[in-house]
Each structure stands twice: as structure tokens, then as C-alpha cells.
């Protein structure tokens, strides 16, 4: 690529409407351009990076024995009705009608169509295992698109599906994909962790996420300082400390004017937050539920939804709350209330605690679990930093992460709903066991930049850089500089080393700044020393900065590329 006559630009101004470093740098470097909220166009350099990431993914998927297909993005709505996921996706799904008033959606994911494709092959147990995948666009009507390429309405995803006879065979396919994923992200130069996660709208038995460790990210990663435990905070189990039960005391109603928070009640009664219990009210599949957690904890809605085996869960509105009690939110509690009550494991372990009295400006002291009816008990809170590791007793700490890939053991969820069956060795009809494996290609771009950048711009790993080498001509009016630069450019491209040539007439400072901003791994500078056959070579990461002869430069470049690939 020669810059002078190419579609290339960079932006000098600060980018105001991007939250993350990755979004700002991708926009400034001219790699992406936002067209509307959560929707981006990819410019030439950005598209090259995205394609190189996809090439790595495609290479590892093919090595793992998967076959690539291409699925339509416009899907008849009836398929999502059949799988029961129309309601699960709800308003997140883009819906439209054709001229005959038939229902269609823009594909948020493609399980249904992959099952349809599998039906063409699967008749007998002899027809499995196999794995098919695509790299294509997905569409989700995000309520709040944010974080640049991390949460968008249109995005490119690699999604793969394995088809096996049973759970044991699916485990083999699952591990094969896990190995391929490790290879992919290692090749991309991403520092990642594999964490347990919620299955969400995908459903199934097991979900693991590949999380890029970053300073800022959507997800909180839960890690242990002693063992290999790792989890998304949504599903991280909390180990309950065993407490010695106290003798129950007489429950006492206390007037607590203008006390609305845990901090307020602790100050008013001169007690510790560990002695308080918070009451939250939820609408769970249309039923009002009270959830009780320790005053020092935050309720985990994912855990609550799973405990109750619910489809939807939202905080109760003021109108819904009034049907239950006239008390304000700060005075809610479990005593004498007509609602199902769910308590956390820690609450079940407490004695003589303080709760709201379901009467505005009043609380109860010395409440015990025996004082109210409990519908369910379970782990429904977020784990905290400093908690005990649920597996080894070590100390829990947090990191931020960007989800870049996921693995799902779907079991027979989709094959049962969509009637994907086979005849086993005994000629008995069985449902196919499935696995699902996704990677967000643009998310990988963003994660790489979050981990590889400095004050001057992007530092692309060699494997995904739009070009491996950038040649800068100090003075484009100098014929010798132009001639040597052009010959070196041609030679490197003939050697299949992606190279760009900055042959613009801009000041050299502008050229250097642009090279650093767009993150080209190796920069060759052709200046006045070329009259002595000398070039300057510098790597973007700053580890190499030297002069060499024209005869040496290609060998040096080759060695750097081989060492960093």
C-alpha cells in the first residue's frame, strides 16, 4: 500500500464520543468510523486487521477439523418461535416484515439454522461427529451500545457447532475447540483467562468465557491468589462462613426516622453492617418475590434467576411494591408480608439481625429466620474481593475483562426443540448432543489494543498488524530516496511481507506520528544516510532501534518477523 494515492487518513483531534482507549485509537487511526450508535464502518487498515484475525480463526478451525459454511442474516421468525428463543431475546432482536407480511428477524445468533443444516446429514450415529462454522455478521438491538467495538448492534462473529452422539462425545469436541481457542488467542497476542460463566439465552449445561484481561472492561473476573480458580462474577460461588448461632432474642420494633440505607441504620443503631439484612423486591416471571441478603452484600440477579428457574427478573416498580406494602424502599422487610421470600445462604446463617419492618421509618431488631416463612434458600449474592476461594481457601481478587470468546455445552436443548435425531447402534431414536463455540472478531481487535498501546498509539502484534513493515521517505523530492524506497517496497512484497510505503509529501514528523498511531511493527526510515547505503530500522515496541545497510535490512526484517510470530 502506497499512502499518497490510497484512502488513508488519521485524525489529530481528541475523540470525544468513545469511552475506551481502543475506540479512540481505532477512530483516530482511521481504522473505523461510527455511522450511528453501535454501528461502525471498517476502513482499509481496520478491515485488514479484522481479516487477519479472521484468518487466524479460520486456520485453527480448519486444523481442528471444522467445515466452514455461510448462513443468511435474514431469518424467518418461525425458527426462533420453534426453539422458544423469540421471547428469550425479546426486544434485543431486530424484527421486520416482508411485503407479504411474513415475519423475519436479523440473526442475533444461528443455532436454529445450524440444526436445520445438520438435519441434511444426520440420520445415523455413523454420521457423527462433525463441526460446522461460519464467520458472519450478527444483529442485536442493544439498549445501550458502548465501549466502541465491545458492545455494538452489528458485529462479526465466528460461531461453530459440534454434533455428537452423546454427552461423552461432546466433551471430546468441546476440548478440541478449547485447544483451538487457546491457539487462536495465543497467536493474536492476547493475555486471556478462561472463566466459568452463565449460559444466558443460549442455555445448555456449561458455559466458559475467554476473557481478555484489561484495565477497563464490561466484565469482572474473579480469580484466586493461590489456585487456578477463575470465574465471571455472575456465577462465582460464595463460600459461606460458618457462624456460631446465638440464642434468639425477642424481636423489637424500633422507630428509625429518616433512615433509608444500610449506612444510616448502622449509624442510628450503632451496629455493624454484618448485623443487617437488605430486602429487595423483584418481579419474577410476573410474580412478586422478596430477596434477602446480608447488608454487606450485593444481590446477584443471575443467581436469583437460576435459583428460581425463571425466564425474566426485574426490580419491582413502585406500583408493584404498593400492592405488597405501603412502606418505603428503605423500610422493607420479611415480617408479616404476603410474598414468597428467598434468602441468601449467609442470611440463613445469621442470628438476631436488623431488617426493615414494612412500615415507613421503622425497623425490627433481633430478627431470626424462624420469624418468617422462607420459600427458597441459596447462593444469590456477588462474591467480593477478599472473600475465601470456594475451592482452596485462598483469597479472591478481581480483574476487569473483555469477553472475546465462549464455549457452550448445549446438550440436547436445541435438538429436542427442533427434532434433530439419529438412530443409535440399537436402532433406537436419540437426540443429537451439541456444542456451540463463538468468537467476536471486532472484540478481539479492541482487546488487543487495550493490552497493546502507549501514549503514541496502537502497538499491533505482528500476527494481526495491517502491515508488518512501514517505509518512511524523509524527503519525497529526493529521487534516490524515492527509488530505493520503491525497490525495497517491491522486494518486501515479493517476499510476501505486507509493507506500506509512506510516499506522501508531508513533514517527516507527521509521518512518524502516523506510523506510531497506526501501530506498524517495523519502521524503516530512508533519509540522508542512504547515500552511504544506510537505513534506520525501529520496532514499534521500542525493543529494536538500529541502523543497517540496504543489503542487511531484509534479513533483519525476516528474523524479527519469525521471532515475533
Long-range contacts (C-beta under 8 A, 24 or more apart in sequence): 1-44, 1-467, 1-499, 1-500, 1-501, 2-489, 2-500, 2-501, 2-503, 3-500, 3-501, 3-502, 3-503, 3-504, 4-503, 4-504, 4-505, 6-44, 7-43, 7-44, 8-44, 8-45, 10-513, 10-514, 10-517, 10-518, 18-148, 19-146, 19-147, 19-148, 20-147, 20-148, 20-150, 20-216, 20-446, 20-450, 21-216, 21-449, 21-450, 21-453, 22-148, 22-149, 22-150, 22-445, 22-446, 22-447, 22-449, 22-450, 22-453, 23-147, 23-148, 23-149, 23-446, 24-148, 25-449, 25-453, 25-457, 25-458, 25-517, 26-148, 26-149, 26-445, 26-446, 26-449, 26-458, 28-457, 28-517, 29-457, 29-458, 29-517, 29-518, 29-519, 30-518, 31-466, 31-518, 32-148, 32-149, 37-145, 37-153, 38-142, 38-145, 38-151, 38-152, 38-153, 38-154, 39-145, 39-152, 39-153, 39-154, 40-149, 40-152, 40-154, 40-442, 44-466, 45-466, 45-518, 46-445, 46-466, 48-466, 48-467, 49-445, 49-460, 49-464, 49-465, 49-466, 50-156, 50-441, 50-442, 50-445, 52-463, 52-464, 52-465, 52-466, 53-188, 53-441, 53-444, 53-445, 53-464, 54-135, 54-156, 54-158, 54-441, 56-184, 56-187, 56-188, 56-463, 56-464, 57-135, 57-158, 57-184, 57-439, 57-441, 58-135, 60-180, 60-181, 60-183, 60-184, 60-187, 61-133, 61-158, 61-160, 61-180, 63-180, 63-183, 64-131, 64-176, 64-177, 64-179, 64-180, 65-131, 65-176, 66-131, 66-132, 66-133, 66-160, 67-130, 67-131, 67-132, 67-133, 68-132, 68-133, 68-134, 68-135, 69-117, 69-132, 69-133, 69-134, 70-134, 70-136, 71-107, 71-110, 71-113, 71-114, 71-134, 71-136, 72-107, 72-113, 73-106, 73-107, 73-136, 73-137, 73-138, 73-139, 74-104, 74-105, 74-106, 74-107, 75-104, 75-105, 75-106, 75-107, 75-110, 75-112, 75-113, 76-102, 76-103, 76-104, 77-103, 77-104, 77-105, 78-103, 79-112, 79-113, 79-116, 80-105, 80-112, 82-112, 82-417, 82-418, 83-111, 83-112, 83-414, 83-417, 83-418, 84-417, 85-111, 85-112, 85-201, 87-311, 88-201, 88-311, 89-140, 89-201, 91-141, 92-140, 92-141, 92-142, 92-143, 93-140, 93-141, 94-139, 94-140, 94-141, 106-139, 107-137, 107-138, 107-139, 108-138, 108-139, 108-140, 109-138, 109-159, 109-202, 109-438, 110-134, 110-136, 110-159, 111-161, 111-202, 111-410, 111-414, 111-436, 112-414, 112-418, 114-159, 114-161, 115-414, 115-415, 115-418, 115-420, 115-434, 116-418, 118-161, 118-163, 118-420, 118-432, 119-420, 122-163, 122-420, 122-421, 122-422, 122-432, 123-422, 123-423, 124-422, 124-423, 125-165, 125-422, 125-423, 125-424, 125-425, 125-430, 127-422, 128-163, 128-164, 128-165, 128-169, 128-422, 128-432, 129-162, 129-163, 129-164, 129-165, 129-169, 129-172, 129-173, 130-162, 130-163, 131-160, 131-161, 131-162, 131-163, 131-173, 131-176, 131-177, 132-160, 132-161, 133-158, 133-159, 133-160, 133-161, 133-437, 134-158, 134-159, 134-160, 135-441, 147-217, 147-218, 147-446, 148-446, 149-442, 149-443, 149-445, 149-446, 150-217, 150-218, 150-402, 150-443, 150-446, 151-218, 152-442, 155-440, 155-441, 155-442, 155-443, 156-440, 156-441, 156-442, 157-438, 157-439, 157-440, 157-441, 158-438, 158-439, 158-441, 159-436, 159-437, 159-438, 160-436, 160-437, 160-438, 161-434, 161-435, 161-436, 161-437, 162-434, 162-435, 162-436, 162-437, 163-420, 163-432, 163-433, 163-434, 164-432, 164-433, 164-434, 164-435, 165-422, 165-424, 165-430, 165-432, 165-433, 166-430, 166-433, 167-409, 167-411, 167-433, 169-433, 170-409, 170-411, 170-433, 170-434, 170-435, 171-409, 173-435, 174-407, 174-409, 174-435, 177-407, 177-435, 177-437, 178-208, 178-407, 181-210, 181-405, 181-407, 181-437, 181-439, 184-405, 184-439, 185-210, 185-212, 185-404, 185-405, 185-444, 187-463, 188-444, 188-448, 188-461, 188-463, 188-464, 189-448, 189-451, 189-452, 189-461, 189-463, 189-464, 190-404, 190-444, 190-447, 190-448, 190-451, 191-451, 192-404, 193-221, 193-223, 193-230, 193-399, 193-401, 194-230, 195-221, 195-222, 195-230, 195-231, 195-232, 195-401, 196-230, 196-231, 196-232, 196-235, 196-236, 197-231, 197-232, 197-234, 197-235, 197-406, 198-232, 198-234, 198-235, 198-302, 198-306, 199-408, 202-408, 202-410, 202-436, 203-410, 203-413, 204-408, 204-409, 204-410, 204-411, 204-413, 204-436, 205-409, 205-410, 205-411, 206-407, 206-408, 206-409, 207-406, 207-407, 207-408, 207-409, 208-406, 208-407, 209-403, 209-405, 209-406, 210-403, 210-404, 210-405, 210-406, 210-407, 210-439, 211-401, 211-402, 211-403, 211-404, 212-401, 212-402, 212-403, 212-404, 212-444, 212-447, 212-448, 212-450, 212-451, 213-399, 213-400, 213-401, 213-451, 214-400, 214-401, 214-402, 214-447, 214-450, 214-451, 215-400, 215-450, 216-400, 216-450, 217-400, 217-401, 217-402, 217-450, 218-401, 218-402, 218-403, 219-400, 219-401, 219-402, 219-403, 220-398, 220-399, 220-400, 220-401, 221-398, 221-399, 221-400, 221-401, 222-383, 222-396, 222-398, 223-396, 223-397, 223-398, 223-399, 224-389, 224-391, 224-392, 224-394, 224-395, 224-396, 224-397, 225-394, 225-395, 225-396, 225-397, 226-389, 226-392, 226-393, 226-394, 226-395, 227-389, 227-391, 227-392, 227-394, 229-389, 229-390, 229-391, 229-392, 229-394, 231-383, 233-300, 233-382, 233-383, 233-398, 234-300, 234-302, 234-303, 235-302, 235-303, 236-382, 236-383, 236-390, 236-396, 237-379, 237-383, 237-390, 238-345, 238-346, 238-379, 238-381, 238-382, 238-383, 238-387, 238-390, 239-387, 239-388, 239-389, 239-390, 240-345, 240-346, 240-349, 240-379, 241-346, 241-349, 241-388, 242-349, 243-349, 243-350, 243-351, 245-351, 246-351, 246-352, 247-351, 248-351, 248-352, 248-366, 248-368, 248-370, 249-352, 249-365, 249-366, 250-366, 251-335, 251-364, 251-365, 251-366, 251-367, 251-368, 251-371, 252-364, 252-365, 252-366, 253-357, 253-362, 253-363, 253-364, 254-357, 254-362, 254-363, 254-364, 254-365, 255-361, 255-362, 256-331, 256-361, 256-362, 256-363, 257-361, 258-361, 259-330, 259-361, 259-363, 260-328, 260-329, 260-330, 261-330, 262-295, 262-296, 264-330, 265-354, 265-363, 266-295, 269-354, 269-363, 269-365, 271-354, 275-350, 275-352, 275-353, 275-354, 276-353, 276-354, 276-355, 277-333, 277-347, 277-350, 277-353, 277-354, 277-355, 277-367, 279-332, 279-333, 279-334, 279-355, 279-356, 280-315, 280-332, 281-315, 281-316, 281-320, 281-321, 281-324, 281-332, 281-339, 282-313, 282-314, 282-315, 282-316, 283-312, 283-313, 283-314, 283-315, 283-316, 283-317, 283-320, 284-308, 284-310, 284-312, 284-313, 285-310, 285-311, 285-312, 285-313, 287-340, 288-316, 288-320, 288-323, 288-324, 288-339, 288-340, 289-339, 289-340, 289-341, 289-342, 289-375, 290-332, 290-334, 290-337, 290-339, 290-340, 290-341, 290-342, 291-341, 291-342, 291-343, 291-344, 291-380, 292-334, 292-341, 292-342, 292-343, 292-344, 292-347, 292-355, 293-343, 293-344, 293-346, 293-347, 293-380, 293-381, 294-344, 294-346, 294-347, 294-350, 294-381, 296-384, 297-344, 297-346, 297-381, 297-382, 297-384, 298-381, 298-382, 299-344, 299-380, 299-381, 299-382, 300-380, 300-381, 300-382, 303-378, 303-379, 303-380, 303-381, 304-342, 304-380, 307-342, 307-376, 307-378, 307-379, 307-380, 308-342, 308-376, 325-358, 326-359, 326-360, 327-356, 327-357, 327-358, 327-359, 327-360, 328-360, 328-361, 330-356, 331-356, 331-357, 331-358, 331-359, 331-360, 331-361, 331-362, 331-363, 332-356, 332-358, 333-357, 333-358, 333-363, 333-364, 333-367, 334-367, 334-371, 334-372, 335-364, 335-367, 335-371, 335-372, 337-372, 340-375, 340-376, 341-372, 341-373, 341-374, 341-375, 342-374, 342-375, 342-376, 342-377, 342-378, 342-380, 343-369, 343-374, 343-376, 343-377, 344-377, 344-378, 344-379, 344-380, 344-381, 345-377, 345-378, 345-379, 346-381, 348-374, 348-377, 402-443, 402-446, 402-447, 402-450, 403-440, 403-443, 404-439, 404-440, 404-443, 404-444, 404-447, 405-437, 405-438, 405-439, 405-440, 406-437, 406-438, 407-435, 407-436, 407-437, 408-435, 408-436, 408-437, 408-438, 409-435, 410-434, 410-435, 410-436, 452-519, 453-519, 456-513, 456-516, 456-517, 457-516, 457-517, 457-518, 457-519, 458-517, 458-518, 458-519, 459-519, 459-521, 459-540, 459-541, 460-519, 460-520, 460-521, 460-540, 461-521, 461-564, 462-521, 462-560, 462-561, 462-564, 462-565, 463-564, 463-565, 465-498, 465-519, 465-520, 465-521, 466-498, 466-500, 466-518, 466-520, 467-498, 467-499, 467-500, 467-520, 468-497, 468-498, 468-499, 468-520, 468-521, 468-522, 468-557, 468-561, 469-497, 469-498, 469-499, 469-500, 469-520, 469-521, 469-522, 469-523, 469-524, 469-557, 470-499, 470-500, 470-501, 470-502, 470-515, 470-520, 470-522, 470-523, 470-524, 471-499, 471-500, 471-501, 471-502, 471-523, 471-524, 471-526, 472-502, 472-508, 472-511, 472-512, 472-515, 472-523, 472-524, 472-525, 472-526, 473-501, 473-502, 473-503, 473-526, 474-508, 474-525, 474-526, 474-527, 474-528, 475-527, 476-503, 476-504, 476-505, 477-505, 480-530, 480-531, 481-526, 481-527, 481-530, 484-526, 484-530, 484-550, 485-526, 488-524, 488-526, 488-550, 488-553, 488-554, 491-554, 492-554, 492-557, 495-554, 495-558, 497-557, 497-558, 497-561, 515-540, 516-540, 521-560, 521-564, 522-557, 522-560, 522-561, 524-553, 524-557
